[in-house]
Amino acid sequence: MLNLDITQSNLGIDKLLAVTTNPRHRYILMNYSRHRYLEFSGRYDEVLADDMMVDTPVYNLHALGFNATITGKDQVRNLYRYWADTNQCIFYGENEQVAVADNFVASTVMAHQQVWGGSILSSKALGLLPKGLSQELLLKLLSFHGLKAEPDCMYLYSNFEETIWPYDDRCRLMREDVMEPDPSAAKITKLDPADVLTTAQAATLLAPLIKPLPNFDEYVLGKSIATV
């Protein structure tokens, strides 16, 4: 049985929020937490909202089997939509440590992502990204563990990950820089069907944990909201 709980994936963020008093830092952490839970739930249009992200975000993904740079909301939406439609937006985080500054969040985490066998085998799926999903890496990992990619199966890709997410002056995400320091340490396991979490199931589990962002001007700048 898979001993991972998606509702605990932001535990490191919650711990830091509990001891953080700086309004700007708190707002960035709330954005960070909301982004991840929305992403895991397949609610990608809310991730891309104007109060969450700049107009032209850049994702540098060199982790979880990817080697890609994604630019702009349309490309980010395509990636998130594909993951949501194929139950690959399911991420688990273990032993995460989080740090926050005026314009970025940094973290280290043991990261796990569900990977659909069909995406490993499909050249069409690989074409979603400018540099493509690292099909060769995933196939080698499967072979190393005595497995093969099966189109009807789900797998769990796991490795240690370091990330930096820069934010603009209004605490909107500008970029994701995601890296695996040691790709050779990655592991992949075939999931029992009972351990596969669907996007819909994740959305139900995470809905109570997804909080709206407060008004930036009031929360961070201390400006009163005008009432009519």
Secondary structure per residue as TSV (DSSP state, phi and psi in degrees):
chain	resnum	aa	ss	phi	psi
A	1	M	-	360.0	137.1
A	2	L	-	-71.1	122.8
A	3	N	-	-98.5	57.2
A	4	L	-	-134.5	144.1
A	5	D	-	-129.4	112.9
A	6	I	G	-63.5	-25.4
A	7	T	G	-73.4	-8.9
A	8	Q	G	-104.0	5.2
A	9	S	T	-67.5	-22.0
A	10	N	T	-105.1	21.5
A	11	L	H	-59.4	-39.5
A	12	G	H	-62.9	-36.9
A	13	I	H	-67.3	-43.8
A	14	D	H	-60.5	-40.7
A	15	K	H	-64.3	-39.8
A	16	L	H	-71.5	-39.3
A	17	L	H	-59.1	-35.3
A	18	A	T	-64.9	-21.4
A	19	V	T	-118.6	7.4
A	20	T	-	-100.1	128.6
A	21	T	-	-112.0	-22.3
A	22	N	-	-62.6	121.2
A	23	P	H	-59.3	-39.1
A	24	R	H	-65.2	-45.6
A	25	H	H	-63.0	-41.5
A	26	R	H	-62.8	-41.2
A	27	Y	H	-63.7	-42.0
A	28	I	H	-62.4	-43.8
A	29	L	H	-64.8	-37.7
A	30	M	H	-66.2	-39.9
A	31	N	H	-61.4	-45.9
A	32	Y	H	-59.3	-47.2
A	33	S	H	-65.4	-46.3
A	34	R	H	-61.1	-44.5
A	35	H	H	-54.4	-50.2
A	36	R	H	-66.4	-45.5
A	37	Y	H	-66.5	-36.0
A	38	L	H	-64.7	-42.2
A	39	E	H	-61.4	-46.2
A	40	F	H	-64.4	-24.5
A	41	S	T	-89.7	-3.3
A	42	G	T	78.0	13.2
A	43	R	-	-94.2	60.1
A	44	Y	H	-70.8	-28.5
A	45	D	H	-63.7	-31.7
A	46	E	H	-73.2	-31.0
A	47	V	H	-61.6	-36.8
A	48	L	T	-86.7	5.9
A	49	A	S	-60.4	154.4
A	50	D	T	-64.8	-26.0
A	51	D	T	-86.3	-4.6
A	52	M	T	-103.6	-30.6
A	53	M	E	-148.5	146.8
A	54	V	E	-69.6	169.3
A	55	D	E	-64.8	-34.4
A	56	T	E	-126.6	79.3
A	57	P	E	-72.8	155.9
A	58	V	E	-127.5	127.2
A	59	Y	E	-111.2	119.5
A	60	N	E	-104.8	102.4
A	61	L	E	-108.6	111.0
A	62	H	E	-128.9	56.5
A	63	A	S	-163.5	166.7
A	64	L	T	51.9	39.8
A	65	G	T	84.6	3.7
A	66	F	B	-110.7	151.1
A	67	N	-	-141.1	86.9
A	68	A	E	-149.2	151.3
A	69	T	E	-119.1	123.3
A	70	I	E	-116.3	129.4
A	71	T	E	-125.9	128.8
A	72	G	S	94.1	154.4
A	73	K	H	-66.7	-31.5
A	74	D	H	-64.7	-44.0
A	75	Q	H	-67.8	-40.5
A	76	V	H	-62.7	-43.0
A	77	R	H	-61.4	-42.8
A	78	N	H	-59.6	-42.3
A	79	L	H	-64.1	-49.8
A	80	Y	H	-63.6	-39.4
A	81	R	H	-62.2	-44.8
A	82	Y	H	-62.5	-45.9
A	83	W	H	-60.1	-44.8
A	84	A	H	-63.6	-42.5
A	85	D	H	-67.3	-24.0
A	86	T	T	-113.6	15.9
A	87	N	T	60.3	29.6
A	88	Q	-	-103.2	7.4
A	89	C	-	-86.1	6.0
A	90	I	-	-85.4	112.0
A	91	F	E	-120.3	144.9
A	92	Y	E	-123.7	142.9
A	93	G	E	-122.6	136.5
A	94	E	E	-125.7	139.9
A	95	N	E	53.5	44.3
A	96	E	E	-79.5	138.8
A	97	Q	E	-115.9	131.7
A	98	V	E	-124.6	138.5
A	99	A	E	-128.5	146.6
A	100	V	E	-130.8	143.5
A	101	A	-	-133.6	-174.2
A	102	D	S	-63.4	-28.1
A	103	N	S	-135.6	19.3
A	104	F	E	-163.4	160.2
A	105	V	E	-117.5	139.3
A	106	A	E	-126.2	146.2
A	107	S	E	-151.2	155.9
A	108	T	E	-124.4	140.4
A	109	V	E	-159.9	148.4
A	110	M	E	-84.5	108.8
A	111	A	E	-103.7	143.4
A	112	H	E	-132.3	134.8
A	113	Q	E	-132.3	136.1
A	114	Q	E	-69.1	134.4
A	115	V	E	-126.0	128.5
A	116	W	E	-83.4	132.6
A	117	G	H	-56.7	-34.9
A	118	G	H	-63.2	-31.9
A	119	S	H	-74.2	-27.7
A	120	I	H	-70.1	-33.9
A	121	L	H	-91.4	-19.1
A	122	S	-	-92.4	120.3
A	123	S	H	-69.0	-28.1
A	124	K	H	-64.8	-42.0
A	125	A	H	-64.2	-38.4
A	126	L	H	-63.9	-29.1
A	127	G	T	-72.2	-6.1
A	128	L	T	-65.5	-26.9
A	129	L	S	-108.2	146.3
A	130	P	S	-55.6	-39.6
A	131	K	S	-108.0	-5.0
A	132	G	-	84.3	152.4
A	133	L	B	-64.8	141.4
A	134	S	-	-79.2	79.3
A	135	Q	H	-60.6	-42.5
A	136	E	H	-60.1	-43.5
A	137	L	H	-61.6	-47.5
A	138	L	H	-65.3	-39.4
A	139	L	H	-65.9	-38.6
A	140	K	H	-65.2	-40.9
A	141	L	H	-62.4	-44.1
A	142	L	H	-60.9	-45.5
A	143	S	H	-61.4	-40.5
A	144	F	H	-60.3	-34.8
A	145	H	T	-93.6	13.6
A	146	G	T	71.9	26.9
A	147	L	-	-119.2	168.0
A	148	K	-	-136.5	155.9
A	149	A	-	-72.1	123.2
A	150	E	-	-116.7	129.4
A	151	P	T	-63.6	-20.9
A	152	D	T	-101.4	9.9
A	153	C	-	-113.5	157.7
A	154	M	E	-114.5	146.9
A	155	Y	E	-126.6	163.6
A	156	L	E	-119.7	117.6
A	157	Y	E	-97.8	128.6
A	158	S	E	-133.9	137.3
A	159	N	E	-168.7	162.6
A	160	F	E	-74.7	136.8
A	161	E	E	-135.0	142.7
A	162	E	E	-119.8	136.0
A	163	T	E	-136.3	149.7
A	164	I	E	-132.8	126.3
A	165	W	E	-116.5	104.2
A	166	P	E	-76.5	147.0
A	167	Y	B	-125.6	151.2
A	168	D	-	-82.9	-172.8
A	169	D	T	-67.4	-17.7
A	170	R	T	-102.8	21.1
A	171	C	S	61.2	36.9
A	172	R	-	-103.7	140.4
A	173	L	E	-61.6	129.8
A	174	M	E	-102.4	-38.0
A	175	R	E	-156.9	150.6
A	176	E	E	-117.5	121.7
A	177	D	E	-112.1	108.1
A	178	V	E	-121.0	129.5
A	179	M	E	-143.5	143.4
A	180	E	-	-101.0	114.8
A	181	P	S	-61.5	-31.1
A	182	D	-	-135.9	84.5
A	183	P	G	-57.7	-27.8
A	184	S	G	-68.1	-15.2
A	185	A	G	-86.4	-1.8
A	186	A	-	-64.2	150.1
A	187	K	E	-129.8	150.4
A	188	I	E	-137.4	134.5
A	189	T	E	-130.7	148.4
A	190	K	E	-81.6	130.7
A	191	L	-	-87.8	137.2
A	192	D	-	-65.7	139.9
A	193	P	G	-51.4	-32.2
A	194	A	G	-68.8	-20.0
A	195	D	G	-96.2	-3.1
A	196	V	-	-78.7	127.9
A	197	L	-	-102.6	127.5
A	198	T	-	-84.6	162.3
A	199	T	H	-59.3	-41.2
A	200	A	H	-64.3	-40.3
A	201	Q	H	-65.3	-42.1
A	202	A	H	-61.9	-41.8
A	203	A	H	-60.3	-39.9
A	204	T	H	-67.3	-43.1
A	205	L	H	-65.9	-36.9
A	206	L	H	-92.2	-15.3
A	207	A	G	-52.0	-43.0
A	208	P	G	-67.6	-16.4
A	209	L	G	-96.3	-9.3
A	210	I	-	-89.7	112.6
A	211	K	-	-107.6	142.7
A	212	P	-	-68.5	151.5
A	213	L	-	-75.9	141.8
A	214	P	-	-70.4	167.7
A	215	N	-	-63.3	126.1
A	216	F	H	-61.5	-48.2
A	217	D	H	-60.3	-40.5
A	218	E	H	-74.3	-45.1
A	219	Y	H	-74.3	-43.6
A	220	V	T	-94.3	-42.9
A	221	L	S	-94.1	-12.0
A	222	G	-	74.6	20.6
A	223	K	-	-87.8	136.0
A	224	S	-	-72.4	143.7
A	225	I	-	-84.5	124.8
A	226	A	-	-67.5	137.6
A	227	T	-	-115.5	145.5
A	228	V	-	-100.5	360.0
